[in-house]
Amino acid sequence: MNKVQFLEFKKLLRKAEQESSLYKNKFKEASFVIEDVQSSEDISKIPFTTKADLRGAYPLNLQAVSDEQIVRIHSSSGTTGTPVIIPYTAQDLEDWANMMKRCMEVAGVIKTDRVQITPGYGLWTAGIGFQAGVEKLGAMAVPMGPGNTEKQLQMMMDLKSTTIIATSSYALLLAEEIRKRGLKENIHLTKAILGSERWGDKMRERIKEELGVELYDIYGLTEIYGPGISISCGCNSGLHYWDDYFYFEIIDSHTGENVKDGEFGELVITTLKKEGAPLIRYRTRDITRLITGECNCGLRYPRHAPIVGRTDDMIKIKGVNIYPGQIEDVLKTIDGTSSEYQIVLDRNDAKDSMLLRFEKQKGHDKASLELAVKKHFKTKIGIIINTQALGIGELPRSEKKTVRVVDNRY
Ligand code: ZN
C-alpha cells in the first residue's frame, strides 16, 4: 500500500465511523479504535464487512451521506434472503463511469466502435454501468439488455456491432446460434467483454474461435459499484484493477488472516473513494490471487488472477476441497473434451459419490474419453469419480448463469 492509499484509508475510516451507522456499531462491537491503525500492517486489525452485514443494513442503513446527496440505488440479488441496497451519489456514478471507460480503453474500444450491451438493466447494475462507460468513451452504445437471441443477432448484423458485452454463457449461446445459422460472414464483432462468471480456457477458445473476437474478462460486484472494477488486458495475464479506487487484500477464508504474497484466497476489497455506501474490508467470497510484477502491456495498475471460484461453491467431497476452476483445468488438458460440464453429487449409505458430466467433441470415442477424465481427475485431485461424456449441446445452457453443481446429498 502506498502513502496516498494509506491516507485515503485513514480518511475513510474516520468518515465511516462518523457517518455510517453500520460502521459506528461495528467498530464499537469489535472494540476497534481508528488510532490503532498507524501503518498498512495494522489494517488487519479492522473488522471485516460481510454480506450478512449488508443485508442487516436493509434498506438504507449503509448510507453514509445525507439524503439530498443520493441520486440512485442499485440492489444485489436476494437469492438467499434479504437483498442488499447500495445508494450512490452523483460522484459515485461519475467514478464508476470513469472506471468503466478505463475498462473499455484497456479492451481497445474506440469512438467508432458499436457496443452491443446484453447484460440486464434495472435494479441490477450491470447494463447501465457498461452503457455509462461506453458513452463516456464516446463509442456507440446499443442497449439491448438480456435475452431475445433473434433480435440480438439481427441488430448485431444490421448495426454491424463491433463489440459485445455479455456473460460468458450467453456469449457461447450466441456463438453457437451464429454457427448453426451460418451467419458468421455477416457478423462484424472484433471484441467481446465477458464477465460475471468463471470461465475456463476451453470455453474461452470456443467463443473466440466461433465469434472471431478478442476476449476481455471483466470483474465487479454490485456491492462495489458493479462491473468494471478490473479487466484483463491484451496480454491475457490477469486483470488490472484500479488501485486509486480500491485496496485489495487476499485472506484465508477460514482463518481470516492475510495469505502470503501471490497465494490464492478470498478477495477482500476496501473502497477508497466511495461516498454513498463506502465499504471497509468487504469479503467478496470470490477466490483469486494477486499477481506481482509488471504487466507486458505497460499499464501501471496492479493485477489479480481470474476468479477461480466462490468460497461458497467450494465442494467438499471425501474430505477434499474442490473449486470449479480445478475441474476446468482437468478437462482442458484432455483432447476431445469441451468446456461445458456439470457435477452431480450424491450420497448413498453415508458414502458420497461424484459424477462429472462433460460434453465431448465429435469424432472422439465416448468410453475412452470417460476413462481418460476419470484417470486424470484421480491423479490431479486425488479422488475417484464417475464420468459421463455427452454430445455438444446436451448440457443445459443459460442466458444468465449456468448451474454447474447439482448437490443431491442434503
Ligand atoms: Zn496488462
Boltz pocket constraint, residues with backbone or C-beta under 6 A from the ligand:
constraints:
  - pocket:
      binder: B
      contacts: [[A, 233], [A, 234], [A, 235], [A, 238], [A, 240], [A, 295], [A, 296], [A, 297], [A, 298], [A, 299]]
      max_distance: 6.0
